[in-house]
């Protein structure tokens, strides 16, 4: 059974700082996803990571995947207020089309 | 393209009532799914469908029914609403053609359901 755990669950940081959100998963997963959710809104796809060593970057966000460690990270560089949101990682159950989500990390970036 | 649409946006039910949450997509996606989102628990899969006429259970299917008569529509039925079903419900769809594919899921705007 695939379990996905994120940490931290809450993160408050200053603008301009760097930080990393961690996503651990318990069994082999076909691929790893990162989503963003603003309060009261739907989920927006950020990254899809397909293989070991995959790294993807979009603006101040960079996601990576280490399948041997069963770990994905979402790194935020020089945070800005607009990045305040809840971030979810999700793993795809191998051989099935089922996503298992982590609990989410609520990120607050203070000016 | 409208993408994934859901109706209604908000709904209040009394315990024991039934209702159907509607979901439609215009992207010709084979795969559609329903999730519920509860505080502190992320999203949990209720039911999913890999094509018209084919549905299967997810992680938390009890109390919900689905059917998929067309590619576009995937309604979720609450048979007898209970307060434990108070949640935000999201419908999602993705392309799942043959070969290597991303399974990127596109989410609808959500339905906020309260059961009294």
Interface residues (C-beta under 8 A of the other chain):
Chain A: X4 X9 X31 X33 X41 X42 X43 X44 X45 X48 X50 X88 X90 X92 X97 X98 X99 X100 X101 X102 X103 X104
Chain B: X31 X33 X35 X40 X41 X42 X43 X44 X45 X48 X50 X58 X59 X90 X92 X94 X96 X102 X103 X104 X105 X106 X107 X108 X109 X110
